[in-house]
Amino acid sequence: MSLVAAGLWVVGTILGRLAMRSMQGAESMGFGPTMGDAIAAVSVLASLLLCGIRERPTETRSESQTWQ
């Protein structure tokens, strides 16, 4: 699910950029990053980290190592 969220952030950011360019026409905002891009980047990073943490296998203790 985290990978889906990361993908949606990327797609949403790209589509938002395209929509803004089509509305502004010749007065386009340029190629520089915006605050929305920074928010999307942090969100994608958080989603990928959550996916990595979630997919890590859990340790299983053998019966001899369990607390008595």
C-alpha positions in Angstrom: 0.0 0.0 0.0 2.9 2.3 0.7 4.2 1.8 -2.9 0.8 2.8 -4.2 0.9 6.0 -2.1 4.4 6.8 -3.4 3.2 6.2 -7.0 0.2 8.4 -6.5 2.3 11.2 -5.1 4.6 11.1 -8.2 1.8 10.9 -10.7 -0.2 13.7 -8.9 2.8 16.0 -8.9 3.5 15.4 -12.6 -0.1 15.9 -13.5 -0.3 19.0 -11.4 2.7 20.5 -13.2 1.2 19.8 -16.6 -2.2 21.3 -15.5 -0.5 24.5 -14.2 1.5 24.8 -17.5 -1.6 24.4 -19.6 -3.5 27.1 -17.6 -0.7 29.6 -17.5 0.3 29.3 -21.2 3.3 31.6 -22.0 3.6 32.8 -18.4 4.6 29.4 -17.2 6.3 29.1 -13.8 9.5 27.6 -15.2 11.2 24.3 -14.4 12.3 25.1 -10.8 11.0 23.1 -7.9 8.1 24.5 -5.9 7.0 23.9 -2.3 4.5 21.4 -3.6 7.3 19.4 -5.2 9.2 19.4 -1.8 6.1 18.1 0.0 5.6 15.4 -2.6 9.3 14.4 -2.4 9.1 14.1 1.4 5.9 12.1 1.2 7.3 9.7 -1.4 10.4 9.2 0.8 8.2 8.5 3.8 6.1 6.0 1.8 9.2 4.2 0.6 10.6 4.0 4.1 7.4 2.7 5.4 7.4 0.0 2.7 10.9 -0.9 3.6 10.2 -1.2 7.3 7.0 -3.1 6.7 8.6 -5.6 4.3 11.5 -6.5 6.6 11.1 -10.0 7.9 10.5 -10.4 11.6 12.8 -12.4 13.8 11.4 -15.6 15.1 12.9 -17.1 18.2 13.3 -20.8 18.6 11.7 -22.4 21.6 15.0 -22.6 23.4 15.5 -18.9 23.2 12.0 -17.9 24.5 11.7 -16.4 28.0 10.7 -18.9 30.6 
